[in-house]
Amino acid sequence: MKTRSRLIIAAALLLLAAVNVSADNCADHSKAEVKQASVVEMSTATVGDKAPDFTLADASGKKHTLSEFAGKFVVLEWVNFDCPFVKKHYGSGNMQRLQAMYGKKDVVWLSICSSAPGQQGYMKGEQLTASVKEHKSNAAAYLIDPEGYVGRMYNAKTTPNMYVVDPEGVLIYAGAIDDKPSVDPKDIAESTNYVSSALDMAMSGKKVQTAATQPYGCSVKYAKK
């Protein structure tokens, strides 16, 4: 009888332990889900809302944080020098001209590459430094996003994909660089440049009329899942 009682007690203890372990696992899983949901919610770039903050390193390893440019207009340009749509704007000098022109107006222009290692457009170190120099970029910095975290945060789909952030840190434009989705440099002169329009309107105190457009270009070469 005593043996049977001991067995019953032991079984009850094992069952209680199993319940506690299961409860602990559920609690951990629940915490993980809440944490993941918070990250997703905080990491979504939406026109009219605060632009998500981020920190990325340039070719030399120096880190740049979006929030450090508070009080200034900031342009984010997703780039891949091997993309023919990007070549259209760099080969013609159009992108460099815009970078220099607005740089003189105290606009911070950040080029961002979200190409993963082994994917088209990915470079680092001396190769990247040489390529930026070769393309005569006038951007304030060329930032590397090999994990694609910032690219996905901003839902960057193509190169180029352009964004404008105002001095209050609000995203006021997202989309294409212009309204001519081609690789022909001759189309640039006849195009409406959405980035210039957004900057000029906002800098003169006007509301940006075209705040979002469909980007065009090569797909961003994110790491394959």
C-alpha positions as YAML, in Angstrom:
chain: A
units: angstrom
residues:
- id: 1
  name: MET
  ca: [0.00, 0.00, 0.00]
- id: 2
  name: LYS
  ca: [2.87, 2.31, 0.89]
- id: 3
  name: THR
  ca: [4.58, 1.49, -2.42]
- id: 4
  name: ARG
  ca: [1.42, 2.35, -4.34]
- id: 5
  name: SER
  ca: [1.11, 5.67, -2.48]
- id: 6
  name: ARG
  ca: [4.71, 6.53, -3.25]
- id: 7
  name: LEU
  ca: [4.11, 5.80, -6.93]
- id: 8
  name: ILE
  ca: [1.02, 8.01, -7.00]
- id: 9
  name: ILE
  ca: [2.91, 10.88, -5.33]
- id: 10
  name: ALA
  ca: [5.86, 10.51, -7.73]
- id: 11
  name: ALA
  ca: [3.54, 10.56, -10.74]
- id: 12
  name: ALA
  ca: [1.81, 13.67, -9.43]
- id: 13
  name: LEU
  ca: [5.15, 15.43, -8.95]
- id: 14
  name: LEU
  ca: [6.26, 14.54, -12.48]
- id: 15
  name: LEU
  ca: [2.97, 15.83, -13.89]
- id: 16
  name: LEU
  ca: [3.32, 19.08, -11.92]
- id: 17
  name: ALA
  ca: [6.88, 19.53, -13.20]
- id: 18
  name: ALA
  ca: [5.75, 18.95, -16.78]
- id: 19
  name: VAL
  ca: [3.03, 21.56, -16.39]
- id: 20
  name: ASN
  ca: [5.52, 24.07, -14.98]
- id: 21
  name: VAL
  ca: [7.96, 23.47, -17.86]
- id: 22
  name: SER
  ca: [5.17, 23.85, -20.38]
- id: 23
  name: ALA
  ca: [4.03, 27.05, -18.70]
- id: 24
  name: ASP
  ca: [7.58, 28.41, -18.71]
- id: 25
  name: ASN
  ca: [7.96, 27.61, -22.41]
- id: 26
  name: CYS
  ca: [4.66, 29.31, -23.20]
- id: 27
  name: ALA
  ca: [5.71, 32.36, -21.22]
- id: 28
  name: ASP
  ca: [9.03, 32.56, -23.07]
- id: 29
  name: HIS
  ca: [7.30, 32.08, -26.41]
- id: 30
  name: SER
  ca: [4.78, 34.77, -25.54]
- id: 31
  name: LYS
  ca: [7.57, 37.18, -24.58]
- id: 32
  name: ALA
  ca: [9.36, 36.42, -27.83]
- id: 33
  name: GLU
  ca: [6.20, 37.11, -29.82]
- id: 34
  name: VAL
  ca: [5.67, 40.44, -28.03]
- id: 35
  name: LYS
  ca: [9.30, 41.42, -28.61]
- id: 36
  name: GLN
  ca: [9.12, 40.46, -32.29]
- id: 37
  name: ALA
  ca: [5.84, 42.34, -32.73]
- id: 38
  name: SER
  ca: [7.38, 45.43, -31.14]
- id: 39
  name: VAL
  ca: [10.34, 45.31, -33.51]
- id: 40
  name: VAL
  ca: [8.09, 44.98, -36.54]
- id: 41
  name: GLU
  ca: [5.87, 47.81, -35.35]
- id: 42
  name: MET
  ca: [8.83, 50.09, -34.65]
- id: 43
  name: SER
  ca: [10.66, 49.17, -37.83]
- id: 44
  name: THR
  ca: [8.06, 50.13, -40.41]
- id: 45
  name: ALA
  ca: [8.70, 53.24, -42.49]
- id: 46
  name: THR
  ca: [5.47, 55.04, -43.34]
- id: 47
  name: VAL
  ca: [5.13, 58.37, -45.12]
- id: 48
  name: GLY
  ca: [3.81, 60.93, -42.66]
- id: 49
  name: ASP
  ca: [5.30, 59.14, -39.64]
- id: 50
  name: LYS
  ca: [8.68, 59.36, -37.97]
- id: 51
  name: ALA
  ca: [11.37, 57.74, -40.09]
- id: 52
  name: PRO
  ca: [12.77, 54.69, -38.26]
- id: 53
  name: ASP
  ca: [16.18, 55.38, -36.80]
- id: 54
  name: PHE
  ca: [19.15, 53.23, -37.79]
- id: 55
  name: THR
  ca: [22.92, 53.01, -37.58]
- id: 56
  name: LEU
  ca: [25.11, 51.78, -40.45]
- id: 57
  name: ALA
  ca: [28.82, 51.87, -41.18]
- id: 58
  name: ASP
  ca: [30.48, 53.36, -44.24]
- id: 59
  name: ALA
  ca: [33.38, 51.90, -46.25]
- id: 60
  name: SER
  ca: [35.91, 53.02, -43.64]
- id: 61
  name: GLY
  ca: [33.93, 51.49, -40.78]
- id: 62
  name: LYS
  ca: [32.69, 54.81, -39.42]
- id: 63
  name: LYS
  ca: [29.14, 54.55, -38.11]
- id: 64
  name: HIS
  ca: [26.38, 56.97, -39.07]
- id: 65
  name: THR
  ca: [23.02, 57.24, -37.30]
- id: 66
  name: LEU
  ca: [19.97, 58.82, -38.92]
- id: 67
  name: SER
  ca: [19.00, 60.67, -35.74]
- id: 68
  name: GLU
  ca: [22.35, 62.47, -35.63]
- id: 69
  name: PHE
  ca: [21.11, 64.55, -38.56]
- id: 70
  name: ALA
  ca: [18.05, 65.85, -36.70]
- id: 71
  name: GLY
  ca: [17.24, 69.38, -37.81]
- id: 72
  name: LYS
  ca: [18.28, 68.73, -41.40]
- id: 73
  name: PHE
  ca: [16.64, 67.29, -44.49]
- id: 74
  name: VAL
  ca: [17.97, 63.82, -45.27]
- id: 75
  name: VAL
  ca: [17.78, 61.87, -48.53]
- id: 76
  name: LEU
  ca: [18.13, 58.09, -48.45]
- id: 77
  name: GLU
  ca: [19.13, 56.55, -51.78]
- id: 78
  name: TRP
  ca: [19.21, 52.77, -52.20]
- id: 79
  name: VAL
  ca: [22.04, 52.02, -54.58]
- id: 80
  name: ASN
  ca: [23.67, 49.19, -56.54]
- id: 81
  name: PHE
  ca: [26.31, 50.45, -58.96]
- id: 82
  name: ASP
  ca: [25.91, 47.32, -61.15]
- id: 83
  name: CYS
  ca: [22.21, 47.98, -61.76]
- id: 84
  name: PRO
  ca: [21.49, 49.50, -65.21]
- id: 85
  name: PHE
  ca: [18.86, 51.83, -63.72]
- id: 86
  name: VAL
  ca: [21.44, 53.14, -61.29]
- id: 87
  name: LYS
  ca: [23.97, 53.41, -64.11]
- id: 88
  name: LYS
  ca: [21.46, 55.59, -65.94]
- id: 89
  name: HIS
  ca: [21.61, 58.20, -63.20]
- id: 90
  name: TYR
  ca: [25.29, 57.89, -62.31]
- id: 91
  name: GLY
  ca: [26.58, 57.46, -65.86]
- id: 92
  name: SER
  ca: [24.79, 60.64, -66.90]
- id: 93
  name: GLY
  ca: [25.96, 62.49, -63.79]
- id: 94
  name: ASN
  ca: [22.36, 63.14, -62.74]
- id: 95
  name: MET
  ca: [22.63, 61.53, -59.29]
- id: 96
  name: GLN
  ca: [25.92, 63.27, -58.49]
- id: 97
  name: ARG
  ca: [24.46, 66.59, -59.62]
- id: 98
  name: LEU
  ca: [21.49, 66.20, -57.27]
- id: 99
  name: GLN
  ca: [23.75, 65.14, -54.41]
- id: 100
  name: ALA
  ca: [26.00, 68.17, -54.86]
- id: 101
  name: MET
  ca: [23.18, 70.64, -55.46]
- id: 102
  name: TYR
  ca: [21.27, 69.71, -52.31]
- id: 103
  name: GLY
  ca: [24.45, 69.19, -50.32]
- id: 104
  name: LYS
  ca: [25.11, 72.90, -50.80]
- id: 105
  name: LYS
  ca: [21.67, 73.50, -49.28]
- id: 106
  name: ASP
  ca: [22.70, 71.53, -46.17]
- id: 107
  name: VAL
  ca: [20.73, 68.42, -47.16]
- id: 108
  name: VAL
  ca: [22.38, 65.20, -45.95]
- id: 109
  name: TRP
  ca: [22.43, 62.60, -48.73]
- id: 110
  name: LEU
  ca: [23.01, 58.99, -47.66]
- id: 111
  name: SER
  ca: [23.52, 56.23, -50.22]
- id: 112
  name: ILE
  ca: [22.66, 52.79, -48.85]
- id: 113
  name: CYS
  ca: [23.53, 49.40, -50.33]
- id: 114
  name: SER
  ca: [21.52, 46.45, -49.00]
- id: 115
  name: SER
  ca: [23.12, 43.88, -51.31]
- id: 116
  name: ALA
  ca: [24.10, 40.77, -49.38]
- id: 117
  name: PRO
  ca: [27.59, 39.24, -49.60]
- id: 118
  name: GLY
  ca: [27.86, 37.31, -52.85]
- id: 119
  name: GLN
  ca: [25.01, 39.28, -54.43]
- id: 120
  name: GLN
  ca: [25.23, 41.88, -57.18]
- id: 121
  name: GLY
  ca: [26.39, 45.25, -55.93]
- id: 122
  name: TYR
  ca: [27.98, 44.05, -52.71]
- id: 123
  name: MET
  ca: [31.41, 45.51, -52.00]
- id: 124
  name: LYS
  ca: [33.50, 46.33, -48.97]
- id: 125
  name: GLY
  ca: [36.84, 47.80, -48.00]
- id: 126
  name: GLU
  ca: [39.17, 49.10, -50.68]
- id: 127
  name: GLN
  ca: [36.97, 47.79, -53.51]
- id: 128
  name: LEU
  ca: [34.04, 49.81, -52.23]
- id: 129
  name: THR
  ca: [36.13, 52.91, -51.61]
- id: 130
  name: ALA
  ca: [37.50, 52.71, -55.17]
- id: 131
  name: SER
  ca: [34.05, 52.20, -56.67]
- id: 132
  name: VAL
  ca: [32.54, 55.18, -54.82]
- id: 133
  name: LYS
  ca: [35.44, 57.30, -56.05]
- id: 134
  name: GLU
  ca: [35.09, 55.95, -59.59]
- id: 135
  name: HIS
  ca: [31.41, 56.87, -59.67]
- id: 136
  name: LYS
  ca: [32.24, 60.34, -58.33]
- id: 137
  name: SER
  ca: [29.58, 60.15, -55.67]
- id: 138
  name: ASN
  ca: [28.81, 63.40, -53.86]
- id: 139
  name: ALA
  ca: [26.77, 61.69, -51.15]
- id: 140
  name: ALA
  ca: [27.63, 62.53, -47.55]
- id: 141
  name: ALA
  ca: [28.21, 58.81, -46.98]
- id: 142
  name: TYR
  ca: [27.86, 55.43, -48.68]
- id: 143
  name: LEU
  ca: [26.45, 53.04, -46.07]
- id: 144
  name: ILE
  ca: [26.61, 49.25, -46.04]
- id: 145
  name: ASP
  ca: [23.56, 47.18, -45.03]
- id: 146
  name: PRO
  ca: [24.63, 43.60, -45.89]
- id: 147
  name: GLU
  ca: [22.06, 41.97, -43.61]
- id: 148
  name: GLY
  ca: [19.32, 44.01, -45.30]
- id: 149
  name: TYR
  ca: [17.89, 45.07, -41.94]
- id: 150
  name: VAL
  ca: [17.54, 48.75, -42.79]
- id: 151
  name: GLY
  ca: [16.42, 48.02, -46.34]
- id: 152
  name: ARG
  ca: [13.58, 45.85, -45.10]
- id: 153
  name: MET
  ca: [12.80, 48.38, -42.40]
- id: 154
  name: TYR
  ca: [12.17, 50.94, -45.13]
- id: 155
  name: ASN
  ca: [10.67, 48.37, -47.51]
- id: 156
  name: ALA
  ca: [13.25, 49.32, -50.13]
- id: 157
  name: LYS
  ca: [12.37, 47.32, -53.24]
- id: 158
  name: THR
  ca: [14.53, 48.65, -56.03]
- id: 159
  name: THR
  ca: [17.70, 50.47, -56.90]
- id: 160
  name: PRO
  ca: [17.28, 53.31, -56.92]
- id: 161
  name: ASN
  ca: [14.60, 53.66, -54.24]
- id: 162
  name: MET
  ca: [14.42, 57.13, -52.74]
- id: 163
  name: TYR
  ca: [13.27, 58.57, -49.41]
- id: 164
  name: VAL
  ca: [13.18, 62.10, -48.00]
- id: 165
  name: VAL
  ca: [13.15, 62.84, -44.27]
- id: 166
  name: ASP
  ca: [12.38, 66.35, -43.00]
- id: 167
  name: PRO
  ca: [14.17, 68.19, -40.15]
- id: 168
  name: GLU
  ca: [11.61, 66.87, -37.64]
- id: 169
  name: GLY
  ca: [12.49, 63.34, -38.62]
- id: 170
  name: VAL
  ca: [9.26, 62.69, -40.52]
- id: 171
  name: LEU
  ca: [9.32, 60.67, -43.73]
- id: 172
  name: ILE
  ca: [7.82, 62.99, -46.35]
- id: 173
  name: TYR
  ca: [8.57, 61.08, -49.55]
- id: 174
  name: ALA
  ca: [9.12, 57.46, -50.58]
- id: 175
  name: GLY
  ca: [9.35, 55.92, -54.05]
- id: 176
  name: ALA
  ca: [10.94, 56.42, -57.45]
- id: 177
  name: ILE
  ca: [13.53, 59.02, -58.30]
- id: 178
  name: ASP
  ca: [11.42, 60.24, -61.24]
- id: 179
  name: ASP
  ca: [8.52, 59.38, -63.54]
- id: 180
  name: LYS
  ca: [10.56, 57.80, -66.36]
- id: 181
  name: PRO
  ca: [11.08, 54.10, -65.52]
- id: 182
  name: SER
  ca: [13.72, 53.43, -68.15]
- id: 183
  name: VAL
  ca: [17.48, 52.85, -68.46]
- id: 184
  name: ASP
  ca: [17.85, 55.55, -71.12]
- id: 185
  name: PRO
  ca: [19.71, 58.65, -69.84]
- id: 186
  name: LYS
  ca: [17.97, 60.73, -72.52]
- id: 187
  name: ASP
  ca: [14.74, 60.43, -70.54]
- id: 188
  name: ILE
  ca: [16.17, 62.33, -67.57]
- id: 189
  name: ALA
  ca: [15.82, 65.78, -69.13]
- id: 190
  name: GLU
  ca: [12.10, 65.25, -69.75]
- id: 191
  name: SER
  ca: [11.34, 63.60, -66.43]
- id: 192
  name: THR
  ca: [9.69, 64.93, -63.28]
- id: 193
  name: ASN
  ca: [12.15, 64.35, -60.45]
- id: 194
  name: TYR
  ca: [10.11, 63.42, -57.38]
- id: 195
  name: VAL
  ca: [13.02, 63.86, -54.97]
- id: 196
  name: SER
  ca: [13.75, 67.40, -56.15]
- id: 197
  name: SER
  ca: [10.06, 68.26, -56.05]
- id: 198
  name: ALA
  ca: [9.67, 66.93, -52.50]
- id: 199
  name: LEU
  ca: [12.74, 68.78, -51.25]
- id: 200
  name: ASP
  ca: [11.92, 72.06, -52.98]
- id: 201
  name: MET
  ca: [8.33, 72.08, -51.72]
- id: 202
  name: ALA
  ca: [9.24, 71.12, -48.16]
- id: 203
  name: MET
  ca: [12.14, 73.55, -47.99]
- id: 204
  name: SER
  ca: [9.85, 76.38, -49.06]
- id: 205
  name: GLY
  ca: [7.31, 75.47, -46.40]
- id: 206
  name: LYS
  ca: [4.83, 73.79, -48.73]
- id: 207
  name: LYS
  ca: [3.21, 70.38, -48.37]
- id: 208
  name: VAL
  ca: [4.70, 67.69, -50.60]
- id: 209
  name: GLN
  ca: [2.03, 66.98, -53.19]
- id: 210
  name: THR
  ca: [3.44, 63.68, -54.46]
- id: 211
  name: ALA
  ca: [4.52, 61.94, -51.26]
- id: 212
  name: ALA
  ca: [4.62, 58.34, -52.48]
- id: 213
  name: THR
  ca: [5.21, 56.69, -55.84]
- id: 214
  name: GLN
  ca: [5.97, 53.22, -57.18]
- id: 215
  name: PRO
  ca: [9.76, 52.75, -57.30]
- id: 216
  name: TYR
  ca: [11.40, 51.30, -60.39]
- id: 217
  name: GLY
  ca: [14.74, 49.65, -61.06]
- id: 218
  name: CYS
  ca: [16.57, 46.43, -60.21]
- id: 219
  name: SER
  ca: [15.34, 44.49, -57.21]
- id: 220
  name: VAL
  ca: [17.36, 45.00, -54.03]
- id: 221
  name: LYS
  ca: [19.68, 42.00, -53.71]
- id: 222
  name: TYR
  ca: [18.79, 40.95, -50.19]
- id: 223
  name: ALA
  ca: [20.22, 37.87, -48.51]
- id: 224
  name: LYS
  ca: [18.24, 34.82, -49.55]
- id: 225
  name: LYS
  ca: [16.16, 33.33, -46.74]
...
